[in-house]
Amino acid sequence: MSEKKQTIAVIGGSGGLGSALALRWGQAGYNIIIGSRNAEKAGIAADRLNKLMGLKTARGLSNYEAANTAEIIVLTVPFSNHMAIVEEISVAVQAKIVVDTTVPLVPPKVSRVQLPEGGSVAKQTQEKLGKNVRVVSAFQTISAAHLAEDQQIEGEVLVCGNNVDARTCVISLVEAAGLKGWHAGPIDNSVVSESLTPVLIFLNKRYQIDGSGIRIVGH
């Protein structure tokens, strides 16, 4: 008898990164809920996902309902909306794992590191939600466009969080998405992952690279 897969709420699941992750996790057998401030918009995104998968396992709900229903919540929202959404779902995510993919990109200078007060977005999320929520930072260095393609991705993922078991759980999600994940230490270390994204954007522009990423190497 196969192990029952967890239910993942992808908040911002109609966007590029969220929809790509939702598709890969749905194909891996996870139950997917697309969350949006507009439940109708979430439903349309879920219908689109079901058509791509050839299944009827994804559904769309409001952000709060999605977070309240799921076991794992993944934030794939723009930095400009991030804290408002964290506040919106704060009660619903208590005692759960929240995966924060958010990068503090501030247009128009998105190829420049611009960290928020407190050091990093993920640390702000942890402080806002409290110790009862296990916040894990991941996926900042992966190209959403490459994730959406039906092929293996070479980039790797740094996974930061204060709870080792939560990090291990998220690494299993990284692997389910077809990627390699690394334990990268406590939530404070997310400052590195979040800082890498604007650097990668700069490299993409400067060297005409199609969605650069990172890989951990040793000798």
URQUI-V988779 format. One record per run of one state. SS is the DSSP state (A for helix, B for strand, O for the rest). FROM is the first residue (numbers start at 1). TO is the last residue. If there is no record, write none. Layout:
SS | FROM | TO
SS | FROM | TO
This chain:
O | 1 | 6
B | 7 | 11
O | 12 | 15
A | 16 | 27
O | 28 | 30
B | 31 | 36
O | 37 | 38
A | 39 | 53
O | 54 | 58
B | 59 | 62
A | 63 | 69
O | 70 | 71
B | 72 | 75
O | 76 | 78
A | 79 | 89
O | 90 | 96
B | 97 | 100
O | 101 | 120
A | 121 | 129
O | 130 | 133
B | 134 | 137
O | 138 | 143
A | 144 | 147
O | 148 | 155
B | 156 | 161
O | 162 | 163
A | 164 | 176
O | 177 | 179
B | 180 | 183
O | 184 | 186
A | 187 | 207
O | 208 | 219
